[in-house]
């Protein structure tokens, strides 16, 4: 349990609040993390997050919801940049 709390704390600390804009490009996605259920978590600049389901669509997540990565790590949702991710996906992930 201690390891889980450390991981959640690390994600929370790294996920500081940022000003949300409704445009996103490849330079706005800092990291994409594949999750155990086949979806992908995108961490955007500023620490906010957005979720892409296994079908490639942006989905809404509740702040604080815990997700499991493919390698078994736990990540807590911070922010819900649904509109930013939807625009990013519609533009073909910046390609």
Secondary structure as UniProt FT lines:
FT   HELIX           2..14
FT   HELIX           26..28
FT   STRAND          29..35
FT   TURN            36..37
FT   STRAND          40..44
FT   TURN            45..46
FT   STRAND          49..52
FT   TURN            54..55
FT   STRAND          58..59
FT   TURN            63..64
FT   STRAND          66..69
FT   TURN            70..71
FT   STRAND          74..76
FT   HELIX           82..90
FT   TURN            91..94
//
